[in-house]
């Protein structure tokens, strides 16, 4: 009856992981009516992609409005040192007093700046964004359920291969495998429901925030289509291949001290 022990292990893992997923999902389902909320582009960017998306949106906005020049080499040059909002002023401070810097440190410094943290806190306070721990809990719980589903299959295979048991279609060992279908259906069903209700699992937006993202198109100002696309989908949505290359791994200059190469604009 060793197969019964394997079945209990499979069932226990399935039940515990599914219960964990249910608790994690319940903790983030702050079903509030956001009212007549119109998301700004920064808010849309944060809910869609987190702090790094906000930083990228600010950089693209400043480049399109000619307050910043971003070269295909991955360097940014300040044109107008007066930022229009705190995020833009953070970008300018991150570039430094020389007025030029490569993009990676700018993106990191802006994404971790007080202005972006304040934006995140406001969205969390209104129930539109998830605190970092809850995002982690959801993703971790989904991984646990997936692991339990794999464990069920492994336990079923081990039960079938136990020594001294007949194998083949219609044998008692094969009939016992039917019991393993119960925890397998439980885990697969939980994953299917989670995908419909709380996917994407690593989303920055709460369920309420995600519904607002899906139903509301933010106002954009200059270049609204481009900026909205960047806020929602990231820099991969940029149509200019040179600008896209600057963000997505465009080569840095071999001699970063050469201002003629650093300052070459798109």
C-alpha positions, 0 to 999 in steps of 0.5 A: 500500500505504498502507493497510498502514501504517495497519493497522500503526499500528492494530495497534501501538496496540491491542497496546500499550494492551492490554498496558498494561491487562494489566500494570495489572490484574496489579499490583492482583490481590493474591489473598489470603485475607482470612480471617475479616475483618469490615469496620467501617463506616469500612472499608466506606465507604473501600473503596466510595467513598474518603476522602470517603465516610468523612467523609460517613459520620462526619457522618451518623452523628453527626447520627443519634446527635444529636451533631451537627445538620446543617441543610438549609441545609448547616451543621453545629452541634456538640451533643456535643463529645466524639467517639466515635472519631478520625474523629469528633474530626477532624470536630469539629476541622474545624468549629472552636471556634465549633461551626458550619461549612458542610459543604464545608470539613468534608468536605474537612478530614476526608477529608484528615485523618491518621485517614482516611489511617491507615485507608487505609494499613491497608487497603492494607497488608492488600491490601484497598485499592489505592494511589492510583497503581494506581487511576490506572493502571487507569483510564488503561489502560482509557482507552488501550484505548478510544482504541485502539479508536477509532483502529482505526475511524479508520484503517479509515475512512482506508484506505477513503477513500484516493485511487485506490482502488475503493470499494463492497461487494466492492471490494479496499478493502472486502476490506482492511478485514477486517484492521482487524477483528483489532485492533478485536476485540482492544481490544473483547475486552480492554475486555469482560474488564476490565469483568467482572474489574476493574470499577469501574476507579476503585474504591478496593477491590482485587479481594480487597477488592471480593470482601469487600465483595460477600460480607460485610455490616458490623455497624452499631450504631445505625441500621445500615441507614441507615449501611450504605447510606451507607457503600456507596452514599453520601449519596444513600442517605439517606432524609431529603430535607432531610439529603440536600439538605444534602450534595448541594448544599442551598442555603447561607444567604445570610447565613452570619453569621446564627446563627439561620439557620446553626443551624436543624436538620433 
